[in-house]
């Protein structure tokens, strides 16, 4: 998770990734941030995030993003 936090901070430095609520619903993470996160994740983990995984639930928290990355790495 520490490695992921570094990637997330690079992708969206203004976002407080320690917030435990829904980052999207609370307006902390916007669409531009999500695009940056996706770009950094694909580079850092050599994964592709398919269209069907581009759901708010997968980007609402650092834990949700971690779960997404782990799921994609396991495929």
BELMO-V31533 format. One record per residue. NEAR is the number of other ideal C-beta (glycine too) atoms within 12 Angstrom. Layout:
near
NEAR
NEAR
This chain:
near
17
11
18
28
25
16
28
40
22
21
29
30
16
17
29
20
32
15
20
14
18
19
31
25
15
16
15
24
33
19
15
14
27
30
18
24
41
32
21
28
35
21
16
22
26
12
24
19
28
15
9
12
24
18
16
20
18
31
37
27
31
35
24
29
40
26
20
35
33
19
18
22
18
10
13
